[in-house]
């Protein structure tokens, strides 16, 4: 009897969903306080595909993906979790790195940027056509980037590009699903392992635009991006100066708490939509 808890062998196509479950259900909207919760999700049996009015920015995609670090979300067994259940609608065991990319895009109603739901990494290049690139000068935050670890001639893994880690652009940080002991994790990657990447047509980043993610201090996994830079700059403008380093650490959280007290807001040290709006004034 085969062990269905194991993912398909490398290079073997993952079974695709049939017509009955081809529609991509959108994740539930966050509560009124704007928090992005990571509780297990039971997907509806059928829901129409959503289309975003505007594409998300790379900052928004990465910020949302960062909220999912350290979890495989409602894991049933190895490689079977809420990500795979959302895609397949059952307990099919599968590699879920590209399913994670789809999950994040779907959160913003933007699956159309890669032509819809897709699970088999080698098919991504065929799907996106002219959006596929290999010139490292073109890659930017939030672009899906693929890897060819086994040098088989096809990409076998994918994640989101986060940032370059050196001036020579030979190493970079990514955030990926189905990695680091079967979870969502940030990784250091070498450009020499890159097969190619997708320029899906993300919107231009605007660090002053609320990204839909609650910023908070998380020990050992600091949130960091251009939005944190904006928060730190606005704290200074409101007479709560901190070092502008783009990392949401304990000092930034303490300054946010002090600002919230001045603004008569719940003092929890987290920047959601209400605190964001107050900082913008």
Secondary structure, DSSP 8 states (H G I E B T S, - for coil): ---TTS---TT-------GGG-S--------TT-----------S-------SS--BHHHHHHHHHTTTT--SS-SBTTBSHHHHHHHSS------HHHHHHHHHHHTT-GGGGTS----THHHHHHHGGGEE--GGG--TT-EEEE-TT-SSS--EEEEEEEESSTTSSEEEEEEEEETTTEEEEEEEEGGGEEEEE----B---TTS--S--B---TTS--BSHHHHHHHHHHHHTT-----SSB--HHHHHHHHHHHHHTTS--SS-B-HHHHHHHH-
